[in-house]
Amino acid sequence: MPPDINLDKAELPPEKRVPAATHRTEITVVNSRFITSISPASNVEEARDFIKRIRAEFPDATHHVPAFIIGHGASVTEHCHDDGEPAGTAGRPVLSVLRGSRIGDIAVVVTRYFGGTKLGKGGLVKAYRDAARAGLESLPLAKKVATHTLLAAVPYSFFDESRLLVHAFGGEMLDESFGVDVTITVRLEETRTESFRAALYDASHGQIIAEIMDHNPETRFPL
């Protein structure tokens, strides 16, 4: 069996949270529909393309309020727009929710279908904030970290143990190819790679050497 693993979280770089996938939610406020669409966006061009797609998907909507944050921490690019709503009642509330979430590389569009009753400035601010919060509450998240992709030939007798070891180190099993041995392709956070390789080698009594095949400095890794 694989050895007990006690990974020190202090060895990991500061977590950069990002959306794991596109996501959509909807709320209704006094008969107005607020549809929140969220997407990962690694740069401004991707964010603007996403906004265009949402506008094209809902061409008859009353408003499409966009906001995005590209980057993390002190190095970010931000944007928001009220799209015809009274100044400061739509884009800024959505952007403030994004800032508070500490999620980066994220693009959001809150699409409104007017329901016939005006909400007033205070009501609009609350509605757009609530719509953005609803989207973030159920948003699947990932973290942006440096990773290695490794390849290893694993004897069938050690296959189950190797999978447990990958899981113990928080890795992803990308592929399993069954031949004379089982060839596994694994993705791990860079900071855990060498510890994993050593643990795999030791647990298999020197039978398995995992080779590093690729390095990605910014991988969207599931939380």
C-alpha positions as CSV (number, residue, x, y, z in Angstrom):
1,M,0.0,0.0,0.0
2,P,1.2,3.6,-0.6
3,P,2.7,5.3,2.5
4,D,0.8,7.8,4.5
5,I,1.1,11.2,2.9
6,N,1.2,14.4,5.0
7,L,1.4,17.3,2.6
8,D,2.2,20.6,4.2
9,K,-0.1,23.3,2.7
10,A,2.6,25.9,3.4
11,E,4.6,24.4,0.5
12,L,1.9,25.4,-2.0
13,P,1.8,28.8,-3.7
14,P,-1.0,31.2,-2.9
15,E,-4.2,29.9,-4.4
16,K,-5.5,31.7,-7.5
17,R,-9.2,30.8,-7.8
18,V,-10.8,30.8,-11.2
19,P,-14.0,29.5,-12.7
20,A,-13.7,25.8,-13.6
21,A,-16.3,26.0,-16.4
22,T,-19.0,28.2,-17.8
23,H,-22.0,28.5,-15.6
24,R,-25.5,30.1,-15.5
25,T,-28.1,31.0,-12.9
26,E,-31.3,33.0,-12.9
27,I,-33.3,35.0,-10.4
28,T,-36.6,36.9,-10.6
29,V,-37.1,40.3,-9.0
30,V,-40.5,41.9,-9.2
31,N,-41.2,40.1,-12.5
32,S,-37.8,41.1,-14.1
33,R,-35.6,38.1,-15.0
34,F,-31.9,38.4,-14.2
35,I,-29.8,35.7,-16.0
36,T,-26.2,35.5,-14.8
37,S,-23.8,33.9,-17.2
38,I,-20.2,33.3,-16.1
39,S,-17.1,32.1,-18.0
40,P,-13.4,31.6,-17.4
41,A,-11.4,34.3,-19.3
42,S,-7.6,34.3,-19.2
43,N,-7.3,37.7,-21.1
44,V,-9.4,40.7,-22.1
45,E,-10.1,39.3,-25.6
46,E,-11.6,36.1,-24.2
47,A,-13.8,38.2,-21.8
48,R,-15.0,40.5,-24.6
49,D,-15.7,37.5,-26.9
50,F,-17.8,35.9,-24.1
51,I,-19.8,39.1,-23.7
52,K,-20.5,39.2,-27.4
53,R,-21.7,35.6,-27.3
54,I,-24.2,36.3,-24.5
55,R,-25.5,39.4,-26.3
56,A,-26.1,37.2,-29.4
57,E,-27.7,34.4,-27.4
58,F,-30.3,36.8,-25.9
59,P,-30.8,39.5,-28.6
60,D,-34.2,40.5,-27.3
61,A,-33.1,41.2,-23.7
62,T,-33.5,44.7,-22.2
63,H,-29.9,44.9,-20.8
64,H,-26.7,43.0,-20.8
65,V,-24.5,44.2,-17.9
66,P,-20.9,43.0,-18.2
67,A,-18.1,42.8,-15.7
68,F,-14.8,41.0,-15.7
69,I,-11.6,40.7,-13.7
70,I,-8.5,39.4,-15.5
71,G,-5.5,38.4,-13.2
72,H,-5.2,38.1,-9.5
73,G,-4.1,40.3,-6.5
74,A,-2.5,43.6,-7.3
75,S,-2.1,42.8,-11.0
76,V,-5.6,42.8,-12.5
77,T,-7.5,44.3,-15.3
78,E,-11.1,45.2,-14.5
79,H,-14.1,46.4,-16.5
80,C,-17.8,47.0,-16.0
81,H,-20.6,48.8,-17.8
82,D,-24.2,49.7,-16.9
83,D,-25.5,49.0,-20.5
84,G,-28.3,51.6,-20.3
85,E,-29.3,51.2,-16.6
86,P,-28.9,54.3,-14.5
87,A,-25.3,55.1,-13.8
88,G,-23.8,53.1,-11.0
89,T,-26.7,50.8,-10.5
90,A,-25.6,47.7,-12.5
91,G,-22.0,47.3,-13.6
92,R,-20.4,48.5,-10.4
93,P,-22.5,46.3,-8.1
94,V,-21.7,43.3,-10.2
95,L,-18.0,44.2,-10.2
96,S,-18.0,44.7,-6.5
97,V,-19.3,41.2,-6.0
98,L,-16.5,39.8,-8.2
99,R,-13.9,41.7,-6.2
100,G,-15.2,40.4,-3.0
101,S,-15.1,36.8,-4.2
102,R,-11.3,37.0,-4.9
103,I,-11.9,35.0,-8.1
104,G,-9.8,36.0,-11.0
105,D,-9.8,35.4,-14.8
106,I,-13.6,35.7,-14.7
107,A,-16.2,37.3,-17.0
108,V,-19.8,37.8,-16.0
109,V,-22.8,39.1,-17.9
110,V,-26.1,39.8,-16.1
111,T,-28.9,39.8,-18.7
112,R,-32.1,41.5,-17.7
113,Y,-35.6,41.0,-19.2
114,F,-37.7,44.0,-17.9
115,G,-40.8,42.7,-16.1
116,G,-42.9,45.9,-16.3
117,T,-42.2,47.4,-12.9
118,K,-39.4,49.8,-12.2
119,L,-37.1,48.9,-9.3
120,G,-35.6,52.3,-8.5
121,K,-31.9,52.9,-8.1
122,G,-31.6,51.1,-4.8
123,G,-33.7,48.2,-6.1
124,L,-31.5,47.9,-9.2
125,V,-28.3,47.8,-7.2
126,K,-29.6,45.1,-4.9
127,A,-31.0,43.1,-7.8
128,Y,-27.7,43.1,-9.8
129,R,-25.7,42.3,-6.7
130,D,-28.1,39.4,-5.8
131,A,-27.9,38.1,-9.4
132,A,-24.1,38.1,-9.4
133,R,-24.0,36.5,-5.9
134,A,-26.4,33.8,-7.0
135,G,-24.1,32.9,-9.9
136,L,-21.0,32.8,-7.8
137,E,-22.6,30.7,-5.0
138,S,-23.0,27.7,-7.3
139,L,-20.0,28.4,-9.6
140,P,-17.7,25.4,-9.9
141,L,-14.2,26.5,-9.1
142,A,-10.6,25.7,-10.0
143,K,-7.2,27.1,-9.0
144,K,-4.6,28.3,-11.4
145,V,-1.3,26.7,-10.6
146,A,1.9,25.4,-12.2
147,T,1.6,21.6,-13.0
148,H,3.6,18.7,-14.4
149,T,2.3,15.9,-16.6
150,L,3.9,12.6,-15.8
151,L,4.0,9.2,-17.5
152,A,4.7,5.9,-15.8
153,A,4.4,2.2,-16.7
154,V,2.7,0.4,-13.7
155,P,2.6,-3.3,-13.2
156,Y,-1.0,-4.6,-12.9
157,S,-0.2,-5.8,-9.4
158,F,0.5,-2.2,-8.3
159,F,-2.2,-0.5,-10.4
160,D,-4.7,0.1,-7.6
161,E,-2.0,1.3,-5.2
162,S,-0.8,3.8,-7.8
163,R,-4.2,5.2,-8.3
164,L,-4.5,5.7,-4.5
165,L,-1.2,7.4,-4.4
166,V,-2.2,9.8,-7.2
167,H,-5.3,10.6,-5.2
168,A,-3.3,11.1,-2.0
169,F,-1.2,13.8,-3.7
170,G,-4.2,15.6,-5.1
171,G,-3.4,14.6,-8.7
172,E,-5.5,13.9,-11.8
173,M,-5.4,10.6,-13.6
174,L,-5.5,11.8,-17.3
175,D,-5.2,8.5,-19.0
176,E,-4.8,4.8,-18.4
177,S,-3.6,2.6,-21.3
178,F,-3.6,-1.2,-20.8
179,G,-0.9,-3.3,-22.4
180,V,1.9,-5.4,-20.9
181,D,1.8,-2.9,-18.1
182,V,-0.7,-0.1,-17.4
183,T,0.7,3.2,-18.7
184,I,-0.7,6.0,-16.6
185,T,-0.7,9.7,-17.4
186,V,-0.9,11.9,-14.4
187,R,-1.2,15.7,-13.8
188,L,0.1,17.1,-10.5
189,E,0.8,20.4,-9.0
190,E,4.5,21.3,-9.6
191,T,5.2,21.6,-5.9
192,R,4.1,18.0,-5.3
193,T,5.8,16.4,-8.3
194,E,9.1,15.3,-6.7
195,S,7.5,14.1,-3.5
196,F,5.0,12.0,-5.6
197,R,7.8,10.5,-7.8
198,A,9.8,9.5,-4.7
199,A,6.7,8.0,-3.0
200,L,5.8,6.1,-6.1
201,Y,9.4,4.8,-6.5
202,D,9.6,3.8,-2.8
203,A,6.2,2.2,-2.6
204,S,6.9,0.1,-5.7
205,H,10.3,-1.0,-4.3
206,G,12.0,0.8,-7.2
207,Q,9.9,-0.7,-10.0
208,I,8.2,2.6,-11.1
209,I,9.9,5.7,-12.3
210,A,7.5,8.5,-13.3
211,E,8.9,10.6,-16.1
212,I,8.0,14.3,-16.5
213,M,6.5,14.9,-20.0
214,D,5.2,18.4,-19.8
215,H,5.2,21.6,-17.7
216,N,2.4,24.1,-17.7
217,P,3.0,27.3,-15.6
218,E,-0.8,28.1,-15.5
219,T,-3.1,25.2,-15.4
220,R,-6.7,25.4,-14.4
221,F,-6.7,22.7,-11.7
222,P,-10.0,21.5,-10.1
223,L,-10.6,22.3,-6.5
